[in-house]
Amino acid sequence: MSERVLADAVAEEKPRIDAVMAAVCRRVVGQDRAVKMLVATCLAGGHALLEDVPGTGKTRLASSLAAALGLSFARVQGTPDLLPSDVIGTTVYHPREEVFRFHPGPIFTQVLLFDEINRATPRTQSALLQAMAEQAVTVDGDVKPLPKPFLVLATANPVESQGVFPLPEAELDRFLVQVSLGYLPAPQEVDMVRRVLAEADQDSAPDAVLDPDRVVSLQRLVRRIFVHDEVLQYAVSLARRTREHDQISLGASPRSAVWLVRLSQALALLAGRHFVTPDDVQEAFVPVMRHRLVFDIAWAEREERDRLLQSILGDTPVPHEREVNAP
């Protein structure tokens, strides 16, 4: 695809993407940044971990995003007695026909909300690994593809420590970003309560702006967004610096560098550009890295981790803007 054709394709799609974000933001007050990051995550082909206390609108955000994208939606509640078959599905014998039939679980959807994933046992958590990496699951030796596109939005409560099973590093690495919603400023919280009360007696899910085929097409377009060698080297150098920091026990994996660039491409598309800038990489860096790294005990709080990552951004030379915007 030539530069001109790519630029035209991006310009054509931007109004639709803006309409998706606007539709979700009308229903989820004050979370514009989180909405932008989740839309970019979907278009980058990744998955998101929403870490926050209960009642901040995570479920509402997930269902609204699925509706605006025109994708099917399913929700799973994590509990200690949840089994992998409760998520993936199971094969059941039908005596009348004398046949075994597979009954798909809730994972056979396009947007899966796994609520309180850290309440599920490691065995059940691991049921997501193949689905997130390959968009398929294996049942009785048969590989069954999942619908496309496929997006996992998992929520976790960072405060509770009893009855939870922390996600291992290998599974955390499967999530493209970690997003925190946080509490709203007072005026926005008043607006949110007013809107929820007004919508109590009616279905307020946003209308579909896109459809599955269009989302898949946008995911392919993201992969064509131009990345200059200097910007690519900048992203890799950021990932490598996390491995050298004396307050980080386990730095970013090579897969992290790949996802950092992929999310930067998606953010460029959301901005209406057909090329990635260093600003895109900087915007993507903290959400991509904050959950993948193992920090020393002194850096246990998320705010402290973010400050450390911001210091890495500040200490890493940024490539000049010249020529990073053209193939």
Helices and strands as residue ranges (DSSP letters): H 3-27, H 32-43, E 48-51, H 58-69, E 73-77, H 84-88, E 89-94, E 99-104, E 111-115, G 117-119, H 122-125, H 127-134, E 136-139, E 142-145, E 151-156, H 169-172, E 177-179, H 186-198, H 212-222, H 229-244, E 248-250, H 254-270, H 278-289, E 294-295, G 297-299, H 302-315
